Amino acid sequence: MEAVLSAGIVLAGIVVALLATSIKIVQEYERGVIFRLGRCVGAKGPGVFFIIPILDKITKVNLQIIAAPVASQAVITKDNVTTTVDAVAFFQVVDPAASVVRIRDWYTSSQLVAQTSLRSIVGRHDLDQLLSERDRIDAELQIALDTQTEPWGVKVHRVEIRDVSLPEQIQRAMARQAEAERERRAKIIAAEGELQASQKLGQAADVIANSPGALQLRQLQTMVEISAEKNSTIIFPIPVELLEAFQTISKMGPVRSDSKGA
């Protein structure tokens, strides 16, 4: 009787152990890829499900988006400028079975592919394009990388270039270029101001020429503005006609008046 009881206890323990090993729990953000006798039978989850002990093997795959840094790459741009570029890529497994069956380590492989794509895409562009058209280059990187990782069941949501390091001589050259550009704009603005001022002065001269009294009023207004500053000496222009009249009188000499006796 005791032997039967002991056998029953042992059998119950084996059954409980088998049930414990057959029950699997997968989180909401995970899937369980099941291999039965070495063959992939699909992915299950999330939640609780059962597998066949000994015959089945389960591999859990995370479906969350992963931000993977892309190591810095020394790249020669299209215009032969050596620069160092690093980026970040956002990966997500969309086909758990493919990410396990078709690739050994999809995360490491995706990073290596991202490094190669980064060097290839950046090398097709000039330095100015790399600095000013970063959004377009990011889109090209995303398309190129997604095309290569799609057979692995991995989706590339976004690729962003984080930093572009330039040699010091290139930085100094760019600083001189920016300074020259600012000086050019300043000269253009000053020239446009001179042009507008000359046009307005020409219009004012035409008004004064057509109205001689306007010149006199302008002279009086200038004298009032100068006198407000309490200057001891005031210099104001004299019309050329008046100077010519003074010169003519001075050449004629003093006017003599002859007196006749009655």
Protein Blocks (a to p, Z undefined) as FASTA:
>chain_A
ZZmmmmmmmmmmmmmmmmmmmpccddfkbccdddeehiaebjededjddddehjaccddd
dfbdcdddddddddddfkopacddddddddddfblklmmmmpmblmlmmmmmmmmmmmmm
mmmpcfklmmmmmmmmmmmmmmmmmmmmmmnopacfbdcdfbdcddfklmmmmmmmmmmm
mmmmmmmmmmmmmmmmmmmmmmmmmmmmmmmklmmmmmmmmmmmmmmnopabdcddddfk
lmmmmmmmmmnopaddddddZZ
